[in-house]
Amino acid sequence: MTTKQSVENQQMRMRLKPSVRRMQIIHAATTVISRKGYWGFSLREVADELGLSEPAVVYHFKNKTALLIAVLEYRDDMDIRQVADHLDVTVQDLRSGEGRVGLYDFASSFVHVNFSQPRMVQLYTILQAESLADDHPAHDYFKKREERVLSLFEHAALVSGFDEPRSQALTALALMDGLQIRWLRDMKGVDVVQEWEYQAQHLWKKNKRR
């Protein structure tokens, strides 16, 4: 028997603006993909998360690949905004390098932001590993993304005055990735922020390289 409340809820779901519905789907897909990865999730599962039909999801995202890329683009945009807020600079300045943020502060901000969103870190860790395969739909996306991120870290290392900024940028990213994997395996036993600070102090801060 259909209740008045269930009818009202169904009508509300049908009345949402396309932009709002798309964001709902992206958030639901983020939840599902962070659990199962790209190969393990289906559009049906995303639809079920929202109480929608699969065609309702396909209306906004024609297939799994389109939805995956939308999730990644949205999360990358949100992450850079959070890092900019943490550093008290604009997103534009952060992307262009005008913010003049050094490697220690830049990398530490990413660590602190990631610590606040373990589900997002898990999502990216799973997809990064999957996308190493040439036939993965996000292979090219992650390749370009990693080049872009490395460029940002390299610029931060230049601001810090390192003679070999690319090498220092790679070191920072490798340290972050390694610690985050250990943290995802044992969140109660590994304090990723504390471990990061300990290593970063030895690598950069004690040498006045912020």
Order of alpha helices (4+ residues) and beta strands (2+ residues): alpha-alpha-alpha-alpha-alpha-alpha-alpha-alpha-alpha-alpha-alpha
